[in-house]
């Protein structure tokens, strides 16, 4: 078996590299299986990923034509297309899951329109877990104020959940509490219950840098490109604090697993920053880094493998204090990014549904 940096990342540092993409071409060509052979240990997806996959090319046309002839609604057809990809990916990743660790998962996200609907999120997450009854499925629920109670409810039912769109330490604390209290409420064996907390990284620097540029002072400009990594390092400290002590030990005694932080949005948006910035500086045990293909290739080429997640924690606290001192409100940054994330996924979903509707109309005109 070829030694790769992806494999070394897991074997030497305890961090799991996941792929932040899923498309049918990867499945039918065997490319996903080859990525797993290289060391990829899980997959994340979202409405934007599927919008790009389904809208580009003709990989989904044959199945969509069949669904159209059955007179399925466009939205039902969308879920059929997506679920087929998810189920195929679950099969590819199942051997990783069966190794007995915490990997081998594939994530499917709720419809973006449910981000502000607690009861709707609960019902949809239940439905997806029943429809795709595989132990290595993660249903993704966004960490909105309305999503967090849905997370707690799903965990209390013993369902595995990926909590997405976390942009602030305050919301991350809410997510951890939802997981812990959900586990406490669940009466069954806790060992099969998994969860990850998807903490978004690069978008934080994008928004903070925008505010720093607007302030424009030398002190502000010197902080550009530092907020995202600093906040993630402090998130890891919070993770260590919450998953220890008597409360956590009582859950461990029932088989509970830690809710691992998952570093998301790890492609570098600013070309002035190193293209492996959000991988190299966030390596540590019990974490996941989900990367798009370009970041994976950059990391394999020139990434560094060393435990960095808990280096410079005092400096990270200093960065956050300096940001606050010059007027950058990180709670507001998180709120803005959450709103933008929900809106972005909703836009991608709406665009995809419209694309499918137009394609369905064309198919109907040829029959």
Number of C-alpha atoms within 10 A of each C-alpha: 5 8 10 12 22 25 21 16 22 22 12 14 18 17 24 27 28 28 23 23 20 24 21 22 16 16 16 13 10 12 13 23 18 13 16 22 16 16 24 25 28 28 26 24 19 21 22 17 17 22 21 16 20 20 17 10 10 11 15 17 17 10 13 22 16 12 19 20 12 10 12 14 12 21 16 11 21 20 13 16 19 20 16 14 20 24 16 15 25 24 16 21 23 21 14 21 19 13 10 9 9 23 23 27 27 29 23 25 22 20 19 23 16 19 23 16 15 20 15 18 27 20 12 18 26 16 12 18 18 10 10 18 11 15 18 24 25 26 26 29 29 28 27 24 15 18 24 25 21 26 30 24 21 25 25 23 17 21 23 25 28 27 29 25 27 27 28 24 19 13 20 23 15 16 27 25 15 21 27 22 14 22 25 19 15 17 12 15 12 20 13 15 23 25 24 24 27 27 25 22 26 21 22 25 22 18 17 23 22 13 18 23 14 11 15 12 11 10 13 20 15 11 18 18 20 17 23 25 22 23 23 27 25 19 20 22 14 15 20 13 11 16 19 12 10 9 12 17 13 12 18 16 9 15 14 20 19 22 23 22 23 27 26 25 21 22 24 21 14 14 7 8 11 15 20 22 19 24 27 19 21 24 27 24 18 19 23 27 26 27 25 18 14 12 22 22 15 14 20 13 11 12 20 17 19 14 18 17 23 17 14 12 17 12 12 21 15 13 19 20 12 15 21 12 11 13 12 19 14 21 14 12 18 23 16 14 21 21 13 13 19 18 15 15 21 19 17 19 23 17 16 23 18 14 16 21 16 13 18 20 12 11 15 12 8 6 6
